[in-house]
Amino acid sequence: SVPLLQAARKRNSLNLLELSEAELEEQFVRGDGPGGQATNKTSNCVVLKHIPSGIVVKCHQTRSVEKNRKIAREILQEKVDLFYKGEDSDVFKEKKVSEKQKQEKKRRAKENLERKKLFKEMQQLDKE
């Protein structure tokens, strides 16, 4: 089973719960990770908290504060939707579908590998 909050960040979701700005608490902090001086001197990492549910999202994907704010809100909206709707959420359903597709692709690749091995073995027997 997929942990609910890890299913967030799927873009094709349509029926998400709306967030009001009154329910959000926003902070700008210094980001972490690679980037050296550019990262250490600017506070362009956005930390967004949904007060009623207590869900916190930290976004430092770009150097732009505006883009990070937008991305953080999208991620938070999906996580809040998952939190309240659970398995009925579109985000969760999309994650399940993509997981099934991934497993099917893996299975087909494994079958192809087995066929290739058998073919090589048959060629070896023909040569002898």
C-alpha positions in Angstrom: 0.0 0.0 0.0 1.1 3.6 -0.7 1.6 5.9 2.2 -1.1 8.6 1.6 1.1 11.8 1.9 3.8 10.3 -0.4 1.3 10.1 -3.2 1.1 13.9 -3.5 2.7 15.9 -6.3 0.7 14.5 -9.3 -0.2 17.3 -11.6 -3.3 16.0 -13.4 -5.5 16.1 -10.3 -8.7 18.2 -10.8 -11.0 17.9 -7.8 -8.7 19.2 -5.1 -9.9 20.9 -1.9 -9.4 24.7 -2.0 -7.1 26.3 0.5 -7.8 29.7 2.0 -4.9 32.1 2.7 -6.3 32.5 6.3 -5.5 28.8 7.0 -1.9 29.1 5.8 1.2 30.2 7.7 4.1 31.1 5.4 7.8 31.6 6.2 10.9 32.3 4.1 14.0 30.5 5.2 17.4 29.8 3.8 17.5 26.7 1.6 19.8 23.8 2.1 21.8 21.5 -0.2 24.2 22.3 -3.0 24.5 25.8 -4.3 27.1 27.4 -2.1 27.0 31.2 -1.7 23.8 31.5 -3.7 22.0 29.2 -1.4 23.5 30.5 1.9 22.8 34.2 1.4 19.2 34.2 0.1 16.0 33.2 1.9 14.1 31.9 -1.0 13.0 28.6 0.5 9.3 28.6 1.3 7.9 26.8 4.4 4.1 26.6 4.2 1.9 25.2 7.0 -1.7 24.4 6.8 -2.9 25.2 10.4 -6.0 23.1 10.7 -4.3 19.8 9.6 -0.8 20.7 10.7 0.7 19.6 7.4 4.0 21.4 6.6 5.6 21.7 3.1 9.1 23.0 2.4 9.9 24.1 -1.2 13.3 25.1 -2.5 13.0 23.9 -6.1 14.0 27.1 -7.8 15.9 30.3 -7.0 12.7 32.4 -7.4 10.6 33.0 -4.3 7.5 33.5 -6.4 7.9 30.2 -8.1 8.6 28.4 -4.9 5.5 29.9 -3.3 3.4 28.7 -6.2 4.9 25.2 -6.1 4.6 25.0 -2.3 0.9 25.8 -2.5 0.3 23.2 -5.2 2.0 20.5 -3.2 0.3 21.5 0.0 -3.1 21.5 -1.7 -2.5 18.0 -2.9 -1.4 16.8 0.5 -4.3 18.4 2.3 -6.6 16.8 -0.3 -5.1 13.4 0.5 -5.3 14.1 4.3 -9.0 14.7 4.2 -10.2 12.5 1.4 -7.8 9.6 1.9 -8.2 6.8 -0.7 -11.1 8.7 -2.4 -8.7 11.5 -3.5 -7.8 11.8 -7.2 -4.2 12.1 -6.3 -4.2 8.7 -4.5 -6.1 7.1 -7.5 -3.5 8.5 -10.0 -0.7 7.2 -7.9 -2.2 3.7 -7.8 -2.7 3.7 -11.6 0.9 4.9 -12.2 2.2 2.2 -9.8 0.3 -0.5 -11.7 1.7 0.7 -15.0 5.2 0.7 -13.6 4.7 -2.9 -12.3 3.4 -4.0 -15.6 6.3 -2.5 -17.5 8.7 -4.2 -15.1 7.0 -7.5 -15.6 7.2 -7.2 -19.4 10.9 -6.3 -19.2 11.6 -9.4 -17.1 9.7 -11.6 -19.6 11.7 -10.1 -22.5 15.0 -10.8 -20.7 13.9 -14.4 -20.1 13.1 -14.8 -23.8 16.5 -13.4 -24.8 18.3 -15.8 -22.5 16.4 -18.7 -23.9 17.1 -17.6 -27.5 20.9 -17.4 -26.7 20.8 -20.8 -25.1 19.1 -22.2 -28.2 21.8 -20.6 -30.4 24.5 -22.1 -28.3 23.0 -25.6 -28.6 22.6 -25.2 -32.4 26.3 -24.3 -32.7 27.4 -27.4 -30.8 
